[in-house]
Amino acid sequence: MSQKKGQINIELSDEISKGKYANLAMIAHSSSEFVIDFIQLMPGVPKAKVNSRIVITPEHAKKFSLALNDNISKYEQKYDEIKDFNELPKFPLDINSQQ
């Protein structure tokens, strides 16, 4: 099979294709990177779990933000407006890093 010039083949393994559930995200940054932790927080469970940590460059963080905003706009046009939280729920978070 010939590959079109400039086309990138992206491999998606069976394990990754299953996805990970997250209902909380925390973002930190330095001058050279953004770190996004996707967290699963379950009601009644005193411990939350970071399911995935993604590290990206500032340029890719900005592209990601634009793409996410574009997709949210398309979603709201098709389905309905996503309601904003007037105030985000306050969770007492204690972040422990296992080294």
C-alpha positions in Angstrom: 0.0 0.0 0.0 1.3 3.4 -0.9 1.2 6.1 1.8 0.2 9.6 0.8 3.0 12.2 1.2 2.8 13.9 4.6 0.4 11.3 6.0 1.2 9.8 9.4 0.0 6.4 10.3 -1.2 6.3 13.9 -1.2 3.0 15.8 -3.9 2.5 18.4 -3.3 -0.6 20.5 -6.2 -2.6 21.9 -5.3 -1.6 25.5 -5.2 2.1 24.7 -8.4 2.0 22.6 -10.3 1.0 25.7 -9.7 4.4 27.2 -9.4 5.5 30.8 -12.2 7.2 32.7 -11.5 10.6 34.4 -13.8 13.0 36.1 -11.1 15.4 37.3 -8.1 16.9 35.7 -5.2 18.9 37.2 -2.9 20.9 35.1 0.6 22.3 36.0 3.2 23.9 33.8 6.8 25.0 33.6 8.5 27.2 31.0 8.9 24.2 28.7 6.0 21.8 29.3 2.4 21.4 30.5 1.5 18.4 32.7 -2.1 17.2 32.7 -3.1 14.6 35.2 -6.4 12.8 34.5 -7.9 11.5 37.7 -10.7 9.2 38.7 -12.5 10.4 41.8 -15.2 8.1 43.1 -17.9 9.1 45.6 -17.4 7.8 49.1 -13.8 6.7 48.4 -11.2 8.8 50.2 -8.5 8.1 47.6 -8.4 9.3 44.0 -6.3 7.7 41.3 -4.3 9.4 38.6 -5.2 7.3 35.5 -3.0 9.1 33.1 -0.4 11.8 33.0 0.2 13.6 29.7 3.2 15.9 29.2 3.1 18.3 26.2 4.9 21.3 25.0 3.3 24.8 25.4 2.7 24.9 21.6 0.8 21.6 21.7 -1.1 22.7 24.8 -2.4 25.7 22.9 -3.3 23.6 19.9 -5.0 21.2 22.2 -7.0 24.0 23.9 -8.1 25.3 20.5 -9.1 21.9 19.3 -11.0 21.1 22.6 -12.9 24.4 22.4 -13.8 23.8 18.8 -15.1 20.3 19.7 -17.1 21.7 22.6 -18.7 24.2 20.4 -19.6 21.5 17.8 -21.0 19.3 20.6 -23.2 22.1 22.0 -24.5 22.9 18.5 -25.5 19.2 18.0 -26.8 18.4 21.5 -27.2 21.2 24.0 -25.2 23.7 26.0 -22.9 22.2 28.6 -23.9 23.8 31.9 -21.2 25.6 33.7 -20.5 25.1 37.4 -21.0 28.4 39.2 -18.4 27.2 41.6 -16.3 24.1 41.2 -16.7 21.5 44.0 -14.0 21.8 46.6 -12.2 18.6 47.2 -9.5 18.4 49.9 -6.7 17.0 47.7 -3.6 15.5 49.1 -1.3 14.6 46.2 1.1 11.8 47.0 3.7 10.9 44.5 5.2 7.4 44.7 8.9 7.6 43.9 
